[in-house]
Amino acid sequence: MNLLLNEKIEILKECERLLLEKKRYYEQEIEYTQQEANKFKGAMESRYDTFKEELQDRKNHLLVRLNEILNNLVLIRRLQPITINNEIKLATIIETNQLIKVYYFIFPSFMSSPILIKEKQYRLLNLSTPLGMEFIGRKKGETIIFRNQKITIIDLY
């Protein structure tokens, strides 16, 4: 049991590290975009939509993404890894037997790359994705069919 909790703690730490990395990236992009926007005339000085407004729109989009990341950082720091889950919800590790053994970790943010912890590859899965929605509320031993593939939940923790 302690090994499982240690794995969950390590997964959460790695997720936090990845989010902090994304946070730094977006902060740098926002700063660069603002510096570039400052080099151009705005709509008040030009009668056309300008490159400056396009850059301001880009900055606003980046700010939205940064806010999502900050919210996920707050959430991940509040998660209690000591909990062993009996049904699928946030911070649950799902062990499945697809063609190969696959591990999922239910996480609020989308990250495309799996993470490697103790020689196990964990795929980060958001509950708002189609597969995540199939898993909601499921319990150990249940089977789902997703894209014509049978997935059995071997274990949850």
Biotite code that builds the C-alpha atoms (Angstrom):
import biotite.structure as struc

atoms = struc.array([
    struc.Atom([0.000, 0.000, 0.000], chain_id="A", res_id=1, res_name="MET", atom_name="CA", element="C"),
    struc.Atom([2.813, 2.455, 0.859], chain_id="A", res_id=2, res_name="ASN", atom_name="CA", element="C"),
    struc.Atom([4.439, 1.724, -2.505], chain_id="A", res_id=3, res_name="LEU", atom_name="CA", element="C"),
    struc.Atom([1.237, 2.706, -4.284], chain_id="A", res_id=4, res_name="LEU", atom_name="CA", element="C"),
    struc.Atom([0.932, 5.920, -2.288], chain_id="A", res_id=5, res_name="LEU", atom_name="CA", element="C"),
    struc.Atom([4.583, 6.747, -2.979], chain_id="A", res_id=6, res_name="ASN", atom_name="CA", element="C"),
    struc.Atom([3.936, 6.269, -6.694], chain_id="A", res_id=7, res_name="GLU", atom_name="CA", element="C"),
    struc.Atom([0.922, 8.566, -6.510], chain_id="A", res_id=8, res_name="LYS", atom_name="CA", element="C"),
    struc.Atom([2.997, 11.206, -4.700], chain_id="A", res_id=9, res_name="ILE", atom_name="CA", element="C"),
    struc.Atom([5.715, 10.920, -7.355], chain_id="A", res_id=10, res_name="GLU", atom_name="CA", element="C"),
    struc.Atom([3.149, 11.247, -10.143], chain_id="A", res_id=11, res_name="ILE", atom_name="CA", element="C"),
    struc.Atom([1.722, 14.380, -8.530], chain_id="A", res_id=12, res_name="LEU", atom_name="CA", element="C"),
    struc.Atom([5.214, 15.862, -8.148], chain_id="A", res_id=13, res_name="LYS", atom_name="CA", element="C"),
    struc.Atom([5.994, 15.159, -11.800], chain_id="A", res_id=14, res_name="GLU", atom_name="CA", element="C"),
    struc.Atom([2.663, 16.659, -12.877], chain_id="A", res_id=15, res_name="CYS", atom_name="CA", element="C"),
    struc.Atom([3.417, 19.762, -10.814], chain_id="A", res_id=16, res_name="GLU", atom_name="CA", element="C"),
    struc.Atom([6.877, 20.005, -12.402], chain_id="A", res_id=17, res_name="ARG", atom_name="CA", element="C"),
    struc.Atom([5.347, 19.758, -15.888], chain_id="A", res_id=18, res_name="LEU", atom_name="CA", element="C"),
    struc.Atom([2.756, 22.418, -15.059], chain_id="A", res_id=19, res_name="LEU", atom_name="CA", element="C"),
    struc.Atom([5.458, 24.745, -13.703], chain_id="A", res_id=20, res_name="LEU", atom_name="CA", element="C"),
    struc.Atom([7.403, 24.216, -16.924], chain_id="A", res_id=21, res_name="GLU", atom_name="CA", element="C"),
    struc.Atom([4.302, 25.157, -18.957], chain_id="A", res_id=22, res_name="LYS", atom_name="CA", element="C"),
    struc.Atom([3.730, 28.155, -16.684], chain_id="A", res_id=23, res_name="LYS", atom_name="CA", element="C"),
    struc.Atom([7.253, 29.473, -17.361], chain_id="A", res_id=24, res_name="ARG", atom_name="CA", element="C"),
    struc.Atom([6.764, 28.961, -21.101], chain_id="A", res_id=25, res_name="TYR", atom_name="CA", element="C"),
    struc.Atom([3.501, 30.936, -21.162], chain_id="A", res_id=26, res_name="TYR", atom_name="CA", element="C"),
    struc.Atom([4.934, 33.718, -19.013], chain_id="A", res_id=27, res_name="GLU", atom_name="CA", element="C"),
    struc.Atom([7.855, 34.086, -21.444], chain_id="A", res_id=28, res_name="GLN", atom_name="CA", element="C"),
    struc.Atom([5.520, 34.046, -24.456], chain_id="A", res_id=29, res_name="GLU", atom_name="CA", element="C"),
    struc.Atom([3.286, 36.700, -22.879], chain_id="A", res_id=30, res_name="ILE", atom_name="CA", element="C"),
    struc.Atom([6.267, 38.942, -22.175], chain_id="A", res_id=31, res_name="GLU", atom_name="CA", element="C"),
    struc.Atom([7.669, 38.484, -25.691], chain_id="A", res_id=32, res_name="TYR", atom_name="CA", element="C"),
    struc.Atom([4.259, 39.122, -27.291], chain_id="A", res_id=33, res_name="THR", atom_name="CA", element="C"),
    struc.Atom([3.796, 42.309, -25.296], chain_id="A", res_id=34, res_name="GLN", atom_name="CA", element="C"),
    struc.Atom([7.277, 43.546, -26.246], chain_id="A", res_id=35, res_name="GLN", atom_name="CA", element="C"),
    struc.Atom([6.520, 42.898, -29.912], chain_id="A", res_id=36, res_name="GLU", atom_name="CA", element="C"),
    struc.Atom([3.129, 44.640, -29.659], chain_id="A", res_id=37, res_name="ALA", atom_name="CA", element="C"),
    struc.Atom([4.795, 47.702, -28.181], chain_id="A", res_id=38, res_name="ASN", atom_name="CA", element="C"),
    struc.Atom([6.818, 48.114, -31.392], chain_id="A", res_id=39, res_name="LYS", atom_name="CA", element="C"),
    struc.Atom([3.740, 48.774, -33.573], chain_id="A", res_id=40, res_name="PHE", atom_name="CA", element="C"),
    struc.Atom([1.133, 51.497, -33.948], chain_id="A", res_id=41, res_name="LYS", atom_name="CA", element="C"),
    struc.Atom([-2.302, 50.821, -32.518], chain_id="A", res_id=42, res_name="GLY", atom_name="CA", element="C"),
    struc.Atom([-5.754, 51.389, -34.001], chain_id="A", res_id=43, res_name="ALA", atom_name="CA", element="C"),
    struc.Atom([-5.841, 54.898, -32.532], chain_id="A", res_id=44, res_name="MET", atom_name="CA", element="C"),
    struc.Atom([-2.893, 55.910, -34.728], chain_id="A", res_id=45, res_name="GLU", atom_name="CA", element="C"),
    struc.Atom([-3.836, 53.871, -37.772], chain_id="A", res_id=46, res_name="SER", atom_name="CA", element="C"),
    struc.Atom([-7.243, 53.602, -39.404], chain_id="A", res_id=47, res_name="ARG", atom_name="CA", element="C"),
    struc.Atom([-6.795, 49.864, -39.979], chain_id="A", res_id=48, res_name="TYR", atom_name="CA", element="C"),
    struc.Atom([-6.656, 46.915, -37.615], chain_id="A", res_id=49, res_name="ASP", atom_name="CA", element="C"),
    struc.Atom([-3.005, 46.619, -36.896], chain_id="A", res_id=50, res_name="THR", atom_name="CA", element="C"),
    struc.Atom([-0.496, 43.968, -36.075], chain_id="A", res_id=51, res_name="PHE", atom_name="CA", element="C"),
    struc.Atom([-0.494, 45.407, -32.557], chain_id="A", res_id=52, res_name="LYS", atom_name="CA", element="C"),
    struc.Atom([-4.137, 44.340, -32.045], chain_id="A", res_id=53, res_name="GLU", atom_name="CA", element="C"),
    struc.Atom([-3.334, 40.871, -33.366], chain_id="A", res_id=54, res_name="GLU", atom_name="CA", element="C"),
    struc.Atom([-0.523, 40.582, -30.839], chain_id="A", res_id=55, res_name="LEU", atom_name="CA", element="C"),
    struc.Atom([-2.820, 41.812, -28.061], chain_id="A", res_id=56, res_name="GLN", atom_name="CA", element="C"),
    struc.Atom([-5.318, 39.077, -29.024], chain_id="A", res_id=57, res_name="ASP", atom_name="CA", element="C"),
    struc.Atom([-2.512, 36.528, -28.903], chain_id="A", res_id=58, res_name="ARG", atom_name="CA", element="C"),
    struc.Atom([-1.475, 37.805, -25.494], chain_id="A", res_id=59, res_name="LYS", atom_name="CA", element="C"),
    struc.Atom([-5.056, 37.502, -24.239], chain_id="A", res_id=60, res_name="ASN", atom_name="CA", element="C"),
    struc.Atom([-5.213, 33.905, -25.464], chain_id="A", res_id=61, res_name="HIS", atom_name="CA", element="C"),
    struc.Atom([-1.915, 33.141, -23.721], chain_id="A", res_id=62, res_name="LEU", atom_name="CA", element="C"),
    struc.Atom([-3.236, 34.720, -20.516], chain_id="A", res_id=63, res_name="LEU", atom_name="CA", element="C"),
    struc.Atom([-6.269, 32.411, -20.603], chain_id="A", res_id=64, res_name="VAL", atom_name="CA", element="C"),
    struc.Atom([-3.998, 29.356, -20.965], chain_id="A", res_id=65, res_name="ARG", atom_name="CA", element="C"),
    struc.Atom([-1.732, 30.628, -18.171], chain_id="A", res_id=66, res_name="LEU", atom_name="CA", element="C"),
    struc.Atom([-4.760, 31.059, -15.911], chain_id="A", res_id=67, res_name="ASN", atom_name="CA", element="C"),
    struc.Atom([-5.825, 27.448, -16.593], chain_id="A", res_id=68, res_name="GLU", atom_name="CA", element="C"),
    struc.Atom([-2.355, 26.269, -15.649], chain_id="A", res_id=69, res_name="ILE", atom_name="CA", element="C"),
    struc.Atom([-2.354, 28.327, -12.443], chain_id="A", res_id=70, res_name="LEU", atom_name="CA", element="C"),
    struc.Atom([-5.774, 26.901, -11.505], chain_id="A", res_id=71, res_name="ASN", atom_name="CA", element="C"),
    struc.Atom([-4.485, 23.368, -12.116], chain_id="A", res_id=72, res_name="ASN", atom_name="CA", element="C"),
    struc.Atom([-1.428, 24.068, -9.963], chain_id="A", res_id=73, res_name="LEU", atom_name="CA", element="C"),
    struc.Atom([-3.689, 25.163, -7.100], chain_id="A", res_id=74, res_name="VAL", atom_name="CA", element="C"),
    struc.Atom([-5.820, 22.055, -7.577], chain_id="A", res_id=75, res_name="LEU", atom_name="CA", element="C"),
    struc.Atom([-2.900, 19.626, -7.727], chain_id="A", res_id=76, res_name="ILE", atom_name="CA", element="C"),
    struc.Atom([-1.429, 21.065, -4.538], chain_id="A", res_id=77, res_name="ARG", atom_name="CA", element="C"),
    struc.Atom([-4.753, 20.427, -2.761], chain_id="A", res_id=78, res_name="ARG", atom_name="CA", element="C"),
    struc.Atom([-5.055, 16.803, -3.872], chain_id="A", res_id=79, res_name="LEU", atom_name="CA", element="C"),
    struc.Atom([-4.673, 14.194, -1.164], chain_id="A", res_id=80, res_name="GLN", atom_name="CA", element="C"),
    struc.Atom([-2.460, 11.402, -2.526], chain_id="A", res_id=81, res_name="PRO", atom_name="CA", element="C"),
    struc.Atom([-2.970, 9.339, 0.625], chain_id="A", res_id=82, res_name="ILE", atom_name="CA", element="C"),
    struc.Atom([-6.440, 8.347, -0.542], chain_id="A", res_id=83, res_name="THR", atom_name="CA", element="C"),
    struc.Atom([-6.987, 4.965, -2.149], chain_id="A", res_id=84, res_name="ILE", atom_name="CA", element="C"),
    struc.Atom([-9.934, 5.391, -4.488], chain_id="A", res_id=85, res_name="ASN", atom_name="CA", element="C"),
    struc.Atom([-12.653, 2.782, -4.949], chain_id="A", res_id=86, res_name="ASN", atom_name="CA", element="C"),
    struc.Atom([-14.139, 4.538, -7.937], chain_id="A", res_id=87, res_name="GLU", atom_name="CA", element="C"),
    struc.Atom([-12.644, 6.684, -10.664], chain_id="A", res_id=88, res_name="ILE", atom_name="CA", element="C"),
    struc.Atom([-12.261, 10.363, -9.851], chain_id="A", res_id=89, res_name="LYS", atom_name="CA", element="C"),
    struc.Atom([-9.504, 12.977, -9.776], chain_id="A", res_id=90, res_name="LEU", atom_name="CA", element="C"),
    struc.Atom([-6.058, 11.657, -8.699], chain_id="A", res_id=91, res_name="ALA", atom_name="CA", element="C"),
    struc.Atom([-7.022, 8.018, -9.267], chain_id="A", res_id=92, res_name="THR", atom_name="CA", element="C"),
    struc.Atom([-4.553, 5.598, -10.803], chain_id="A", res_id=93, res_name="ILE", atom_name="CA", element="C"),
    struc.Atom([-6.297, 3.156, -13.127], chain_id="A", res_id=94, res_name="ILE", atom_name="CA", element="C"),
    struc.Atom([-4.633, -0.099, -14.086], chain_id="A", res_id=95, res_name="GLU", atom_name="CA", element="C"),
    struc.Atom([-6.183, -1.632, -17.203], chain_id="A", res_id=96, res_name="THR", atom_name="CA", element="C"),
    struc.Atom([-5.557, -4.677, -19.335], chain_id="A", res_id=97, res_name="ASN", atom_name="CA", element="C"),
    struc.Atom([-5.839, -3.555, -22.878], chain_id="A", res_id=98, res_name="GLN", atom_name="CA", element="C"),
    struc.Atom([-3.575, -5.355, -25.339], chain_id="A", res_id=99, res_name="LEU", atom_name="CA", element="C"),
    struc.Atom([-0.802, -4.426, -22.913], chain_id="A", res_id=100, res_name="ILE", atom_name="CA", element="C"),
    struc.Atom([-1.080, -3.281, -19.313], chain_id="A", res_id=101, res_name="LYS", atom_name="CA", element="C"),
    struc.Atom([-1.868, 0.442, -19.362], chain_id="A", res_id=102, res_name="VAL", atom_name="CA", element="C"),
    struc.Atom([-1.847, 2.826, -16.405], chain_id="A", res_id=103, res_name="TYR", atom_name="CA", element="C"),
    struc.Atom([-3.870, 6.035, -16.394], chain_id="A", res_id=104, res_name="TYR", atom_name="CA", element="C"),
    struc.Atom([-3.733, 8.848, -13.892], chain_id="A", res_id=105, res_name="PHE", atom_name="CA", element="C"),
    struc.Atom([-6.807, 11.063, -13.677], chain_id="A", res_id=106, res_name="ILE", atom_name="CA", element="C"),
    struc.Atom([-5.554, 14.619, -13.887], chain_id="A", res_id=107, res_name="PHE", atom_name="CA", element="C"),
    struc.Atom([-7.256, 17.981, -14.511], chain_id="A", res_id=108, res_name="PRO", atom_name="CA", element="C"),
    struc.Atom([-4.870, 19.216, -17.200], chain_id="A", res_id=109, res_name="SER", atom_name="CA", element="C"),
    struc.Atom([-4.192, 17.765, -20.622], chain_id="A", res_id=110, res_name="PHE", atom_name="CA", element="C"),
    struc.Atom([-0.652, 16.613, -21.241], chain_id="A", res_id=111, res_name="MET", atom_name="CA", element="C"),
    struc.Atom([0.080, 14.565, -24.306], chain_id="A", res_id=112, res_name="SER", atom_name="CA", element="C"),
    struc.Atom([3.207, 12.772, -23.117], chain_id="A", res_id=113, res_name="SER", atom_name="CA", element="C"),
    struc.Atom([3.002, 9.915, -20.643], chain_id="A", res_id=114, res_name="PRO", atom_name="CA", element="C"),
    struc.Atom([5.155, 10.126, -17.535], chain_id="A", res_id=115, res_name="ILE", atom_name="CA", element="C"),
    struc.Atom([7.484, 7.388, -16.339], chain_id="A", res_id=116, res_name="LEU", atom_name="CA", element="C"),
    struc.Atom([7.517, 6.532, -12.629], chain_id="A", res_id=117, res_name="ILE", atom_name="CA", element="C"),
    struc.Atom([9.279, 3.414, -11.336], chain_id="A", res_id=118, res_name="LYS", atom_name="CA", element="C"),
    struc.Atom([9.397, 1.823, -14.772], chain_id="A", res_id=119, res_name="GLU", atom_name="CA", element="C"),
    struc.Atom([5.634, 2.274, -15.268], chain_id="A", res_id=120, res_name="LYS", atom_name="CA", element="C"),
    struc.Atom([4.295, 4.578, -17.923], chain_id="A", res_id=121, res_name="GLN", atom_name="CA", element="C"),
    struc.Atom([1.296, 6.636, -16.790], chain_id="A", res_id=122, res_name="TYR", atom_name="CA", element="C"),
    struc.Atom([-0.967, 8.300, -19.321], chain_id="A", res_id=123, res_name="ARG", atom_name="CA", element="C"),
    struc.Atom([-2.475, 11.468, -17.922], chain_id="A", res_id=124, res_name="LEU", atom_name="CA", element="C"),
    struc.Atom([-6.201, 11.420, -18.557], chain_id="A", res_id=125, res_name="LEU", atom_name="CA", element="C"),
    struc.Atom([-8.631, 14.298, -18.168], chain_id="A", res_id=126, res_name="ASN", atom_name="CA", element="C"),
    struc.Atom([-12.177, 13.317, -17.197], chain_id="A", res_id=127, res_name="LEU", atom_name="CA", element="C"),
    struc.Atom([-13.595, 15.668, -19.842], chain_id="A", res_id=128, res_name="SER", atom_name="CA", element="C"),
    struc.Atom([-12.056, 13.635, -22.680], chain_id="A", res_id=129, res_name="THR", atom_name="CA", element="C"),
    struc.Atom([-14.153, 10.932, -24.376], chain_id="A", res_id=130, res_name="PRO", atom_name="CA", element="C"),
    struc.Atom([-12.178, 8.119, -22.678], chain_id="A", res_id=131, res_name="LEU", atom_name="CA", element="C"),
    struc.Atom([-12.232, 9.967, -19.358], chain_id="A", res_id=132, res_name="GLY", atom_name="CA", element="C"),
    struc.Atom([-16.021, 10.293, -19.566], chain_id="A", res_id=133, res_name="MET", atom_name="CA", element="C"),
    struc.Atom([-16.307, 6.541, -20.105], chain_id="A", res_id=134, res_name="GLU", atom_name="CA", element="C"),
    struc.Atom([-14.308, 5.942, -16.909], chain_id="A", res_id=135, res_name="PHE", atom_name="CA", element="C"),
    struc.Atom([-16.303, 8.313, -14.636], chain_id="A", res_id=136, res_name="ILE", atom_name="CA", element="C"),
    struc.Atom([-17.785, 6.469, -11.656], chain_id="A", res_id=137, res_name="GLY", atom_name="CA", element="C"),
    struc.Atom([-16.507, 3.056, -12.777], chain_id="A", res_id=138, res_name="ARG", atom_name="CA", element="C"),
    struc.Atom([-15.159, 0.560, -10.270], chain_id="A", res_id=139, res_name="LYS", atom_name="CA", element="C"),
    struc.Atom([-12.546, -2.183, -10.187], chain_id="A", res_id=140, res_name="LYS", atom_name="CA", element="C"),
    struc.Atom([-13.495, -5.135, -12.362], chain_id="A", res_id=141, res_name="GLY", atom_name="CA", element="C"),
    struc.Atom([-15.796, -3.191, -14.687], chain_id="A", res_id=142, res_name="GLU", atom_name="CA", element="C"),
    struc.Atom([-15.284, -3.265, -18.442], chain_id="A", res_id=143, res_name="THR", atom_name="CA", element="C"),
    struc.Atom([-15.893, -0.501, -20.945], chain_id="A", res_id=144, res_name="ILE", atom_name="CA", element="C"),
    struc.Atom([-15.875, -0.512, -24.727], chain_id="A", res_id=145, res_name="ILE", atom_name="CA", element="C"),
    struc.Atom([-14.067, 2.466, -26.206], chain_id="A", res_id=146, res_name="PHE", atom_name="CA", element="C"),
    struc.Atom([-13.532, 2.798, -29.962], chain_id="A", res_id=147, res_name="ARG", atom_name="CA", element="C"),
    struc.Atom([-14.260, -0.906, -30.423], chain_id="A", res_id=148, res_name="ASN", atom_name="CA", element="C"),
    struc.Atom([-11.643, -1.820, -27.829], chain_id="A", res_id=149, res_name="GLN", atom_name="CA", element="C"),
    struc.Atom([-12.510, -3.659, -24.632], chain_id="A", res_id=150, res_name="LYS", atom_name="CA", element="C"),
    struc.Atom([-10.867, -2.114, -21.547], chain_id="A", res_id=151, res_name="ILE", atom_name="CA", element="C"),
    struc.Atom([-11.113, -3.878, -18.194], chain_id="A", res_id=152, res_name="THR", atom_name="CA", element="C"),
    struc.Atom([-10.270, -2.003, -15.005], chain_id="A", res_id=153, res_name="ILE", atom_name="CA", element="C"),
    struc.Atom([-7.916, -4.333, -13.129], chain_id="A", res_id=154, res_name="ILE", atom_name="CA", element="C"),
    struc.Atom([-7.244, -2.061, -10.173], chain_id="A", res_id=155, res_name="ASP", atom_name="CA", element="C"),
    struc.Atom([-7.776, 1.447, -8.807], chain_id="A", res_id=156, res_name="LEU", atom_name="CA", element="C"),
    struc.Atom([-5.684, 3.288, -6.270], chain_id="A", res_id=157, res_name="TYR", atom_name="CA", element="C"),
])
